[in-house]
Amino acid sequence: MTQWNAQFTQLIRKSHPALWGNWTLSGEVSPGAIGILDPSNGTFKRIAVGIPDLSIESFITKSVSASWDIMSNNVLRTDMSLELDAEVTDPDSGVTGSAGMEIVWTFGSEGSMLSRFVVESESMLNDLDVVAATHMEWLVSRASQSGMGSGTGSGTDTDVGIAQGFGIITSVLYASSGLNVGSMASDNTFSIKGSASAVKKMVGEVKGKGSYSSASSSKSVAKQLWPAESGSLAEFSAPVAYTFASFDGKLLLPRWITHISAYRLIISNNNGGTYIVHATLRYDTPRGKIAVSSSVSGGLSTSFDDIPLDATNLDLELAFVAGPGSNHRLQWRNPRGQWIGGVRNVGLSGVWPGQTYAVDVEAGI
């Protein structure tokens, strides 16, 4: 059985590495919602609509004008103009006519999917650090009641915390119309048809709220259309994707996507480089300053493992032996907000006696 939301999330993360997909467009996904997120499939179980006593000022909503277009590699699209059997009205514009359009997607294999939406806004929880710290006692209590507490359970402030996977939805992307479709068979097709202007709005090619007059498939599909009913407009926006913050004890982990026990920094000198590089990593922790060193030759890699989750002010110094302009430095103030998934990669290159390079792969710098 295809895990549609897990696959949807993986496709999204090719361009948005911190987002979770909401394949079913579940209304439980809302900014500030408290619950449990299963990282294996992205299923969110809401425990509370939000933290008590948060005001409207705790949230920021901004307009977003974007077309959301995600497809598996073996999905093809065909557009066809057609004369409809009867006049059809575009519910958004009120224009009636027989000029119609049909969009047909062909799925090459079982499990192929497409997602096409008109993203119109993003709603975010503001001042996450302050909100979490101010309401930590309440959050710990709800986590414990949900079986997601951590620590010895002695009831003291230092022993009781929150297990990773319990947390807060911090932002949500909303769409005015669109569709998620997954093929449950190979050599399958799915199509929508209707007024040309309405169908183009449905897939984000013309501004406005989209709709369709009919939808069909040649074989079984898993689908979520918005609006859900043909010939109508959606009454409200659908939550398509979101970000989530969890905790390790009482340590806030923004943009959480998986369980992590420590951070890892991987340094790869296998990009054709010939220099030997001495690497020194320094960082701060509540227990004091830490410094660790390693060396790596051309064609090899090294890593700094077991970097604690509460590490801050990371400073990586890279010395290329006998290289021109041989020292490079990369810095990260707080990996909890930057190292999504807990791993960071640094790529080294340079052929003696030429220029040397050190690239923060995830940041592209």
C-alpha positions as CSV (number, residue, x, y, z in Angstrom):
1,M,0.0,0.0,0.0
2,T,1.4,3.4,-1.0
3,Q,2.1,5.8,1.8
4,W,0.8,8.8,-0.2
5,N,1.7,11.5,2.4
6,A,5.2,10.1,2.9
7,Q,5.9,10.1,-0.8
8,F,4.2,13.5,-1.2
9,T,6.5,15.0,1.5
10,Q,9.6,13.6,-0.2
11,L,8.7,15.2,-3.5
12,I,8.1,18.5,-1.8
13,R,11.5,18.4,0.0
14,K,13.3,18.4,-3.3
15,S,12.7,22.2,-3.3
16,H,11.4,22.8,0.3
17,P,13.5,20.7,2.7
18,A,11.6,21.7,5.9
19,L,8.1,21.2,4.7
20,W,5.6,18.4,5.5
21,G,3.0,17.5,3.0
22,N,-0.7,17.4,3.9
23,W,-1.9,15.0,1.2
24,T,-5.4,14.7,2.4
25,L,-5.8,18.4,3.0
26,S,-6.7,17.7,6.6
27,G,-8.2,20.6,8.5
28,E,-6.4,19.5,11.6
29,V,-3.3,21.1,10.1
30,S,-3.5,24.7,11.3
31,P,-0.9,27.2,12.6
32,G,-0.3,26.8,16.3
33,A,-1.9,23.3,16.5
34,I,-0.4,21.0,19.1
35,G,0.0,17.3,18.3
36,I,2.1,14.3,17.5
37,L,3.9,14.0,14.1
38,D,5.0,10.5,12.9
39,P,8.2,11.2,10.8
40,S,7.9,7.8,9.0
41,N,4.8,9.0,7.1
42,G,4.1,12.6,8.1
43,T,0.8,11.8,9.8
44,F,-0.2,14.6,12.2
45,K,-2.5,13.7,15.1
46,R,-3.9,16.9,16.7
47,I,-4.0,17.0,20.5
48,A,-5.1,20.6,20.9
49,V,-6.1,23.4,18.5
50,G,-3.5,25.6,20.0
51,I,-1.9,26.9,23.1
52,P,-4.3,28.6,25.5
53,D,-4.4,32.4,25.7
54,L,-2.6,33.1,22.4
55,S,-3.9,36.2,20.8
56,I,-4.4,36.9,17.1
57,E,-1.2,39.0,17.3
58,S,0.7,35.7,17.8
59,F,0.1,34.9,14.1
60,I,1.2,36.5,10.9
61,T,-0.5,35.8,7.6
62,K,1.0,37.0,4.3
63,S,-0.2,36.7,0.8
64,V,1.6,34.3,-1.5
65,S,1.0,34.3,-5.3
66,A,2.5,31.0,-6.5
67,S,1.6,28.0,-8.6
68,W,2.4,24.7,-6.8
69,D,3.4,22.1,-9.4
70,I,4.8,18.8,-8.2
71,M,4.9,15.5,-10.2
72,S,6.6,12.2,-10.3
73,N,9.0,11.8,-13.1
74,N,6.8,9.5,-15.1
75,V,3.6,11.7,-15.2
76,L,2.8,13.4,-18.4
77,R,0.2,16.1,-19.1
78,T,-1.9,16.7,-22.2
79,D,-4.2,19.8,-22.7
80,M,-7.1,19.6,-25.1
81,S,-9.7,22.2,-26.1
82,L,-13.2,20.9,-26.6
83,E,-16.8,22.0,-27.2
84,L,-18.9,21.1,-24.1
85,D,-22.2,19.3,-24.7
86,A,-24.0,22.2,-22.9
87,E,-23.1,25.6,-21.8
88,V,-21.1,25.7,-18.5
89,T,-20.7,28.6,-16.2
90,D,-17.4,29.5,-14.5
91,P,-18.5,29.9,-10.9
92,D,-15.7,32.4,-10.2
93,S,-16.3,34.8,-13.1
94,G,-20.0,34.0,-13.9
95,V,-19.1,33.7,-17.6
96,T,-21.2,31.0,-19.4
97,G,-20.1,29.3,-22.6
98,S,-19.5,26.1,-24.4
99,A,-15.8,26.6,-24.9
100,G,-14.2,24.0,-22.6
101,M,-10.9,22.5,-21.7
102,E,-9.7,19.0,-20.6
103,I,-6.4,18.3,-18.9
104,V,-5.3,14.7,-18.9
105,W,-2.5,13.3,-16.8
106,T,-1.0,10.0,-17.7
107,F,0.7,7.9,-14.9
108,G,3.3,5.5,-16.1
109,S,3.4,3.4,-12.9
110,E,1.6,2.6,-9.8
111,G,2.4,5.1,-7.0
112,S,3.0,8.0,-9.4
113,M,1.5,11.2,-8.2
114,L,0.8,14.8,-9.1
115,S,0.1,17.8,-6.9
116,R,-1.1,21.1,-8.5
117,F,-2.4,24.0,-6.4
118,V,-2.9,27.8,-6.4
119,V,-1.1,28.8,-3.2
120,E,-2.5,32.1,-2.0
121,S,-1.2,32.6,1.6
122,E,1.0,31.5,4.4
123,S,0.1,31.7,8.1
124,M,2.8,31.6,10.7
125,L,3.2,31.4,14.4
126,N,5.2,34.5,15.5
127,D,8.0,34.5,18.1
128,L,8.2,30.8,18.4
129,D,11.0,30.8,21.0
130,V,9.0,33.1,23.3
131,V,5.8,31.3,22.9
132,A,7.4,27.9,23.7
133,A,9.3,29.2,26.7
134,T,6.3,31.0,28.1
135,H,4.1,27.9,27.8
136,M,6.6,25.2,28.5
137,E,4.8,23.9,31.6
138,W,1.6,23.5,29.7
139,L,3.4,21.8,26.7
140,V,5.1,19.4,29.0
141,S,1.8,18.5,30.7
142,R,0.1,17.9,27.3
143,A,3.0,15.8,26.1
144,S,3.0,13.6,29.2
145,Q,-0.8,13.1,28.9
146,S,-0.3,12.0,25.3
147,G,2.4,9.5,26.1
148,M,5.1,11.8,24.6
149,G,6.8,12.9,27.8
150,S,10.5,12.3,28.3
151,G,12.8,12.0,31.4
152,T,12.5,10.0,34.6
153,G,8.9,11.0,35.3
154,S,9.8,12.2,38.8
155,G,7.8,15.3,38.4
156,T,10.7,17.7,38.9
157,D,11.4,20.5,36.4
158,T,14.8,19.1,35.4
159,D,13.6,15.5,34.9
160,V,10.4,15.9,32.9
161,G,10.4,17.0,29.3
162,I,9.0,16.4,25.8
163,A,9.9,13.6,23.5
164,Q,10.7,14.3,19.8
165,G,7.6,14.0,17.6
166,F,5.4,16.1,19.9
167,G,5.2,19.8,19.1
168,I,3.7,22.7,17.3
169,I,2.7,23.4,13.7
170,T,4.6,26.7,13.1
171,S,3.4,27.6,9.6
172,V,0.9,26.5,7.0
173,L,0.7,27.1,3.2
174,Y,-2.9,27.6,2.0
175,A,-4.3,27.1,-1.5
176,S,-7.5,28.4,-3.0
177,S,-7.9,25.5,-5.4
178,G,-6.0,22.5,-6.9
179,L,-5.7,18.7,-6.7
180,N,-3.6,15.8,-5.3
181,V,-3.8,12.7,-7.4
182,G,-2.0,9.4,-6.9
183,S,-2.2,6.4,-9.3
184,M,-3.1,3.0,-7.8
185,A,-2.3,1.2,-11.1
186,S,0.2,1.5,-14.0
187,D,-0.7,3.0,-17.4
188,N,-3.4,5.0,-15.8
189,T,-5.0,8.4,-16.6
190,F,-6.8,11.1,-14.7
191,S,-8.6,14.1,-16.2
192,I,-10.6,17.2,-15.3
193,K,-12.7,19.1,-17.7
194,G,-14.9,22.2,-17.6
195,S,-15.0,25.8,-18.6
196,A,-11.6,26.7,-20.0
197,S,-11.1,29.6,-17.7
198,A,-12.2,27.6,-14.6
199,V,-9.9,24.7,-15.3
200,K,-7.0,27.0,-15.9
201,K,-7.7,28.6,-12.6
202,M,-7.9,25.2,-11.0
203,V,-4.2,24.5,-11.9
204,G,-3.0,28.0,-11.3
205,E,-2.5,29.2,-14.9
206,V,-5.0,32.0,-14.6
207,K,-5.7,34.1,-11.5
208,G,-8.9,33.4,-9.6
209,K,-10.6,30.5,-7.8
210,G,-10.6,27.3,-9.9
211,S,-13.3,24.7,-10.5
212,Y,-14.2,21.9,-12.8
213,S,-17.4,20.3,-14.3
214,S,-16.2,16.7,-14.1
215,A,-13.3,14.5,-13.2
216,S,-12.5,10.9,-14.2
217,S,-9.8,8.2,-14.3
218,S,-9.3,5.1,-16.4
219,K,-8.2,3.1,-13.4
220,S,-8.3,3.6,-9.6
221,V,-6.7,6.7,-8.1
222,A,-6.3,8.3,-4.7
223,K,-7.4,11.9,-5.1
224,Q,-8.1,15.1,-3.2
225,L,-9.7,17.8,-5.2
226,W,-10.2,21.4,-4.0
227,P,-13.0,22.3,-4.3
228,A,-14.2,18.8,-3.5
229,E,-17.5,19.2,-5.5
230,S,-17.7,19.8,-9.2
231,G,-19.3,23.0,-10.5
232,S,-18.6,25.0,-7.3
233,L,-16.0,27.2,-5.6
234,A,-14.2,26.2,-2.4
235,E,-15.7,28.1,0.6
236,F,-12.3,28.4,2.3
237,S,-8.6,27.7,1.6
238,A,-7.0,24.2,1.9
239,P,-3.9,23.5,4.0
240,V,-1.4,22.0,1.5
241,A,1.9,21.8,3.5
242,Y,3.3,22.9,6.8
243,T,6.4,23.3,9.1
244,F,6.6,21.7,12.5
245,A,8.7,22.4,15.7
246,S,9.4,19.7,18.2
247,F,11.3,19.4,21.5
248,D,14.1,17.3,23.0
249,G,13.3,17.5,26.7
250,K,12.7,21.3,26.9
251,L,15.0,22.2,24.0
252,L,13.1,23.7,21.1
253,L,13.9,22.1,17.7
254,P,12.6,24.4,14.9
255,R,11.9,23.0,11.5
256,W,11.9,19.4,12.8
257,I,11.7,16.6,10.2
258,T,13.1,13.5,12.0
259,H,14.4,12.1,15.3
260,I,17.9,13.3,16.0
261,S,20.1,12.5,19.1
262,A,23.0,14.7,18.0
263,Y,24.2,16.8,15.0
264,R,26.7,15.6,12.5
265,L,29.1,17.6,10.3
266,I,30.5,15.8,7.3
267,I,33.5,17.2,5.4
268,S,34.1,15.7,2.0
269,N,37.4,16.1,0.1
270,N,36.3,13.8,-2.7
271,N,35.5,16.4,-5.4
272,G,38.8,16.0,-7.2
273,G,40.8,17.8,-4.6
274,T,44.5,17.0,-3.9
275,Y,45.1,19.0,-0.7
276,I,45.4,17.7,2.8
277,V,43.0,19.7,4.9
278,H,43.2,20.2,8.7
279,A,39.7,20.9,10.2
280,T,39.0,22.4,13.6
281,L,35.4,22.8,14.9
282,R,34.7,25.0,17.9
283,Y,31.3,25.5,19.5
284,D,29.7,26.6,22.7
285,T,27.4,24.5,25.0
286,P,25.8,25.3,28.4
287,R,28.6,23.1,29.9
288,G,31.4,25.0,28.3
289,K,33.4,25.5,25.1
290,I,34.3,22.5,22.9
291,A,37.1,22.2,20.3
292,V,37.7,19.1,18.1
293,S,40.0,18.5,15.2
294,S,40.5,16.1,12.2
295,S,42.4,15.9,8.9
296,V,41.3,14.7,5.5
297,S,43.2,13.9,2.4
298,G,42.1,14.2,-1.2
299,G,39.4,11.7,-2.2
300,L,38.4,11.0,1.4
301,S,35.9,12.3,4.0
302,T,35.8,12.9,7.7
303,S,33.1,13.9,10.1
304,F,32.4,15.5,13.5
305,D,29.8,13.4,15.2
306,D,27.9,13.7,18.5
307,I,27.6,17.5,18.3
308,P,25.1,18.1,21.1
309,L,21.7,19.5,20.2
310,D,22.2,22.6,22.5
311,A,25.5,23.5,20.7
312,T,25.6,27.1,19.4
313,N,28.1,29.4,17.7
314,L,29.7,26.7,15.6
315,D,33.0,27.8,14.0
316,L,34.7,25.5,11.4
317,E,38.3,26.5,10.4
318,L,39.7,24.7,7.4
319,A,43.5,24.9,6.7
320,F,44.6,23.6,3.3
321,V,48.2,22.5,3.6
322,A,50.5,24.5,1.3
323,G,47.6,26.1,-0.5
324,P,47.3,29.7,-1.7
325,G,44.8,31.6,0.4
326,S,44.7,28.4,2.3
327,N,42.4,29.1,5.2
328,H,38.6,29.0,5.0
329,R,36.0,29.5,7.7
330,L,32.3,28.5,7.9
331,Q,30.1,29.5,10.8
332,W,26.6,28.6,12.1
333,R,25.1,30.5,15.0
334,N,22.5,27.8,15.8
335,P,22.2,24.5,14.0
336,R,18.8,24.0,15.6
337,G,17.5,26.5,13.1
338,Q,19.8,25.7,10.2
339,W,20.8,22.1,10.1
340,I,17.5,20.5,8.9
341,G,17.6,16.8,9.6
342,G,20.6,17.1,11.9
343,V,23.3,16.7,9.2
344,R,25.4,19.4,7.5
345,N,27.8,18.8,4.6
346,V,30.9,20.8,3.6
347,G,32.5,20.1,0.3
348,L,36.2,20.7,-0.3
349,S,38.0,21.0,-3.6
350,G,41.2,22.4,-5.1
351,V,44.2,20.9,-7.0
352,W,47.7,21.9,-5.9
353,P,49.0,24.5,-6.5
354,G,45.7,26.2,-7.5
355,Q,42.8,27.8,-5.7
356,T,41.1,26.1,-2.8
357,Y,37.4,25.9,-2.1
358,A,35.1,25.1,0.9
359,V,31.3,25.0,0.2
360,D,28.5,24.8,2.7
361,V,26.5,22.3,0.5
362,E,23.0,22.9,2.0
363,A,23.4,26.7,1.9
364,G,25.2,26.8,-1.4
365,I,27.9,29.1,-0.1
